[in-house]
């Protein structure tokens, strides 16, 4: 999705303010930032609240590196739906002669990346994706709940700091029956709204769709919206623009089928998840309350800096 030209100056001003106030560190690539201790303190505070919200879930805690096997990535169907957002990892696998060629191409200013080969690994686009291979087979009665937190990557360079290419998601995932998946989703929407409200923001729950690619993708988006499979909790980050900071999704059997996951009754498992966008919530806080955290409302400071 291209940047909104009418808000370009707002994006740049917010980004520059975040850098000048020592929250983010810019790189040469739009949407790729370093984080300072000031920013990480806010992230830690938000995550503490998310963990408290999920304390009754009896969820298995899983943390993954930001890469996944290509074989798992292919089963998620992400390549068909979002090819423009993917990130594939390539590396050098040649001999001394090939290395010399690589160095010569680099010295000549050519594209040395043409001499790299696929590593068999992909950057993770959604925190929950590495979990589904672990559930292949028949689930116990009541299904499974998972607490997953980690970095994700989506290739959509932007000057808007709320649209980072590398970002963290904290997800609570349910896999089991359709009824259980829907109940999980409906349980988490009000929890997310309360969290954002407690942090001094004015969130809204809206029906949404993923940014599916191409002509076929437009039909998928319509079906997703018509079926109300995806909700987003949005807050205002710029004048006239609402930004999604939490997503609540019902996947139906989208992951149950390719990963051969069955519910206890033998049917193909359905799944749902809630995803808290950690950087987006932190940035929404800074957009709402200002870049001087010392003068944030005391009720918000008590939650973030207990």
C-alpha positions as CSV (number, residue, x, y, z in Angstrom):
1,X,0.0,0.0,0.0
2,X,1.6,3.3,-1.1
3,X,1.9,6.2,1.3
4,X,-0.9,8.7,1.4
5,X,0.6,11.8,-0.3
6,X,-1.8,14.1,1.7
7,X,-0.2,12.8,4.9
8,X,3.4,12.6,3.8
9,X,4.4,15.7,5.7
10,X,2.7,14.3,8.8
11,X,4.6,11.0,8.5
12,X,7.9,12.7,8.0
13,X,7.4,15.1,10.9
14,X,6.4,12.2,13.3
15,X,9.4,10.1,12.1
16,X,11.8,13.0,12.6
17,X,10.4,13.8,16.0
18,X,10.8,10.2,17.1
19,X,14.4,10.2,16.0
20,X,15.2,13.6,17.5
21,X,13.6,12.6,20.8
22,X,15.8,9.4,20.9
23,X,13.1,6.8,20.5
24,X,14.1,5.4,17.0
25,X,17.3,5.2,15.0
26,X,17.0,5.7,11.3
27,X,18.6,3.5,8.6
28,X,19.1,4.0,4.9
29,X,15.9,2.0,4.2
30,X,12.4,3.4,4.8
31,X,10.6,1.4,7.5
32,X,13.7,-0.1,9.0
33,X,14.7,1.3,12.4
34,X,16.8,0.7,15.5
35,X,15.1,1.1,18.9
36,X,16.6,2.9,21.9
37,X,16.2,2.1,25.5
38,X,13.5,4.7,25.8
39,X,11.4,3.0,23.2
40,X,12.1,-0.5,24.5
41,X,10.9,0.6,28.0
42,X,7.5,1.4,26.5
43,X,7.4,-1.9,24.6
44,X,8.2,-3.8,27.8
45,X,5.4,-2.0,29.6
46,X,2.9,-2.8,26.9
47,X,4.0,-6.4,26.8
48,X,3.6,-6.7,30.5
49,X,-0.1,-5.6,30.1
50,X,-0.6,-8.1,27.3
51,X,0.8,-10.9,29.4
52,X,-1.5,-10.0,32.2
53,X,-4.5,-10.0,29.8
54,X,-3.6,-13.6,28.8
55,X,-2.8,-14.9,32.2
56,X,-6.0,-17.0,32.3
57,X,-5.4,-18.7,28.9
58,X,-3.3,-21.5,30.1
59,X,-1.4,-21.0,26.8
60,X,1.9,-22.7,25.9
61,X,4.6,-20.1,25.6
62,X,6.6,-20.3,22.3
63,X,9.3,-17.9,21.1
64,X,10.9,-18.4,17.7
65,X,13.8,-16.7,15.8
66,X,12.6,-14.3,13.0
67,X,13.2,-17.0,10.3
68,X,11.2,-20.1,9.4
69,X,11.8,-23.1,7.0
70,X,10.7,-22.4,3.5
71,X,8.8,-25.7,3.5
72,X,6.6,-24.4,6.3
73,X,6.2,-21.0,4.7
74,X,4.9,-22.6,1.5
75,X,2.2,-24.5,3.4
76,X,0.8,-21.2,4.8
77,X,-0.2,-20.1,1.3
78,X,1.3,-16.7,2.0
79,X,3.2,-16.7,-1.3
80,X,-0.1,-16.8,-3.2
81,X,-1.8,-14.1,-1.1
82,X,1.0,-11.7,-0.3
83,X,4.0,-12.2,-2.7
84,X,4.9,-8.5,-2.5
85,X,5.4,-8.7,1.3
86,X,7.7,-11.7,1.4
87,X,11.3,-11.9,2.5
88,X,13.5,-14.8,1.3
89,X,16.9,-15.4,2.8
90,X,19.8,-16.1,0.3
91,X,23.4,-16.9,1.0
92,X,26.7,-17.8,-0.7
93,X,27.2,-21.5,-1.3
94,X,30.0,-21.5,-3.9
95,X,33.7,-22.5,-4.0
96,X,36.8,-20.3,-4.1
97,X,36.4,-19.6,-7.8
98,X,32.8,-18.5,-7.3
99,X,33.9,-16.4,-4.3
100,X,36.4,-14.6,-6.5
101,X,33.7,-13.9,-9.0
102,X,31.4,-12.6,-6.3
103,X,34.1,-10.2,-5.1
104,X,34.9,-9.0,-8.6
105,X,31.2,-8.3,-9.3
106,X,31.0,-6.4,-6.1
107,X,34.2,-4.4,-6.8
108,X,32.8,-3.5,-10.3
109,X,29.6,-2.2,-8.7
110,X,27.4,-5.0,-10.1
111,X,24.6,-6.9,-8.5
112,X,26.5,-9.5,-6.5
113,X,23.3,-10.8,-5.0
114,X,22.6,-12.7,-8.2
115,X,25.4,-15.1,-7.1
116,X,23.6,-16.1,-3.9
117,X,21.4,-19.1,-3.5
118,X,18.2,-19.7,-1.5
119,X,19.0,-20.8,2.0
120,X,15.8,-22.7,2.6
121,X,14.7,-20.1,5.1
122,X,12.2,-17.2,4.9
123,X,11.6,-14.2,7.2
124,X,8.6,-14.8,9.3
125,X,5.6,-12.7,8.1
126,X,3.3,-13.6,11.0
127,X,4.3,-14.7,14.5
128,X,1.9,-17.6,14.6
129,X,3.1,-19.3,11.4
130,X,5.9,-21.4,12.9
131,X,3.4,-22.9,15.4
132,X,1.2,-24.9,13.1
133,X,3.6,-27.7,12.2
134,X,3.9,-28.4,15.9
135,X,0.2,-29.2,16.0
136,X,-0.1,-31.8,13.2
137,X,-2.2,-34.7,14.3
138,X,-5.2,-34.8,16.6
139,X,-5.6,-32.1,19.3
140,X,-6.8,-32.8,22.8
141,X,-10.3,-32.0,23.9
142,X,-10.7,-28.2,24.1
143,X,-8.0,-27.6,21.5
144,X,-4.7,-25.8,22.1
145,X,-3.8,-22.2,23.0
146,X,-0.5,-20.7,22.3
147,X,1.3,-17.5,23.5
148,X,3.6,-16.4,20.7
149,X,5.8,-13.3,20.6
150,X,8.5,-12.3,18.1
151,X,9.7,-10.3,15.1
152,X,7.9,-10.3,11.8
153,X,8.9,-9.0,8.4
154,X,6.7,-7.5,5.6
155,X,8.3,-5.8,2.7
156,X,6.4,-2.5,2.4
157,X,8.8,0.4,2.7
158,X,7.2,3.5,4.0
159,X,8.1,6.9,5.5
160,X,5.2,6.3,8.0
161,X,6.9,5.0,11.2
162,X,3.7,3.1,12.1
163,X,4.4,0.9,9.0
164,X,7.7,-0.7,9.9
165,X,9.1,-3.5,7.7
166,X,10.4,-5.4,10.8
167,X,8.1,-5.3,13.9
168,X,7.0,-7.4,16.8
169,X,3.7,-9.1,17.3
170,X,2.4,-10.7,20.6
171,X,-0.2,-13.3,19.7
172,X,-2.6,-15.6,21.5
173,X,-3.6,-18.4,19.1
174,X,-6.4,-21.0,19.5
175,X,-6.5,-24.1,17.4
176,X,-9.5,-26.5,17.7
177,X,-13.2,-26.5,16.9
178,X,-14.9,-23.7,14.9
179,X,-16.9,-22.8,18.0
180,X,-13.8,-22.6,20.1
181,X,-12.0,-20.5,17.5
182,X,-14.9,-18.0,17.2
183,X,-15.2,-17.9,21.0
184,X,-11.5,-17.1,21.3
185,X,-11.7,-14.3,18.8
186,X,-14.8,-12.8,20.5
187,X,-13.2,-13.0,23.9
188,X,-10.1,-11.0,22.8
189,X,-11.7,-8.1,21.0
190,X,-13.1,-6.5,24.2
191,X,-9.9,-7.2,26.0
192,X,-7.9,-5.4,23.4
193,X,-10.4,-2.4,23.4
194,X,-10.0,-2.2,27.2
195,X,-6.2,-2.2,27.1
196,X,-6.1,0.6,24.6
197,X,-8.8,2.6,26.5
198,X,-6.9,2.2,29.7
199,X,-3.8,3.6,27.9
200,X,-5.7,6.8,27.2
201,X,-6.6,6.1,23.6
202,X,-10.0,6.0,21.9
203,X,-10.1,2.7,19.9
204,X,-12.7,1.5,17.5
205,X,-13.4,-2.1,16.4
206,X,-13.8,-2.3,12.6
207,X,-14.3,-5.0,10.1
208,X,-11.1,-5.3,8.0
209,X,-9.4,-7.4,5.3
210,X,-5.8,-8.3,4.6
211,X,-3.9,-6.7,1.7
212,X,-4.3,-9.7,-0.7
213,X,-2.4,-9.4,-3.9
214,X,-3.7,-9.1,-7.4
215,X,-7.1,-9.7,-9.0
216,X,-7.8,-12.9,-7.2
217,X,-6.7,-11.2,-4.0
218,X,-9.4,-8.6,-4.4
219,X,-12.1,-11.3,-4.3
220,X,-10.4,-12.9,-1.2
221,X,-10.5,-9.5,0.5
222,X,-14.2,-9.1,-0.3
223,X,-15.0,-12.6,1.0
224,X,-13.0,-11.9,4.2
225,X,-14.9,-8.6,4.8
226,X,-18.3,-10.1,4.0
227,X,-17.6,-13.0,6.3
228,X,-16.3,-10.6,9.0
229,X,-13.4,-13.0,9.5
230,X,-11.0,-10.2,10.5
231,X,-11.5,-7.3,12.9
232,X,-9.0,-4.6,13.6
233,X,-8.8,-2.3,16.7
234,X,-7.8,1.1,15.3
235,X,-6.7,4.4,16.9
236,X,-5.9,7.8,15.5
237,X,-2.2,8.4,14.9
238,X,-2.5,11.3,12.4
239,X,-5.3,13.8,11.8
240,X,-7.9,11.9,9.8
241,X,-6.1,8.6,9.8
242,X,-6.8,5.6,12.0
243,X,-4.1,3.0,12.4
244,X,-4.7,-0.7,13.2
245,X,-2.8,-1.7,16.3
246,X,-4.5,-5.0,17.2
247,X,-5.9,-7.6,14.8
248,X,-8.4,-10.3,15.7
249,X,-8.7,-13.0,13.1
250,X,-10.7,-16.2,12.4
251,X,-8.8,-18.3,10.0
252,X,-11.5,-21.0,9.5
253,X,-9.6,-24.2,8.4
254,X,-6.9,-22.2,6.5
255,X,-4.1,-23.7,8.6
256,X,-5.8,-26.9,9.8
257,X,-5.9,-28.3,6.2
258,X,-2.3,-27.8,5.0
259,X,-0.8,-28.8,8.3
260,X,-3.2,-31.8,8.8
261,X,-4.4,-30.6,12.2
262,X,-7.6,-32.3,13.5
263,X,-9.8,-31.3,16.4
264,X,-10.6,-34.0,19.1
265,X,-13.7,-35.0,17.1
266,X,-11.6,-35.8,14.0
267,X,-12.7,-32.8,12.0
268,X,-10.2,-30.4,10.3
269,X,-9.2,-27.9,13.0
270,X,-10.1,-24.3,12.8
271,X,-8.0,-21.5,14.3
272,X,-8.1,-17.9,15.4
273,X,-5.7,-15.4,16.9
274,X,-5.3,-12.0,18.4
275,X,-2.2,-10.0,17.5
276,X,-0.9,-7.0,19.4
277,X,1.3,-4.9,17.3
278,X,3.9,-3.8,19.8
279,X,5.6,-1.0,17.9
280,X,2.3,0.3,16.6
281,X,0.8,0.5,20.1
282,X,3.9,2.2,21.4
283,X,3.9,4.7,18.5
284,X,0.1,5.3,19.0
285,X,0.9,6.2,22.7
286,X,3.5,8.7,21.6
287,X,1.2,10.2,19.0
288,X,-1.6,10.5,21.5
289,X,0.3,11.7,24.6
290,X,3.3,13.3,23.1
291,X,7.0,12.6,22.9
292,X,7.8,13.7,26.5
293,X,6.8,10.6,28.5
294,X,7.4,12.5,31.7
295,X,4.2,14.5,31.2
296,X,2.0,11.6,30.0
297,X,-1.2,11.2,32.1
298,X,-0.3,9.6,35.4
299,X,-2.8,6.8,34.9
300,X,-1.0,5.8,31.7
301,X,2.5,6.2,33.2
302,X,1.5,3.9,36.1
303,X,0.6,1.2,33.6
304,X,3.7,1.5,31.4
305,X,6.2,2.3,34.1
306,X,4.9,0.5,37.2
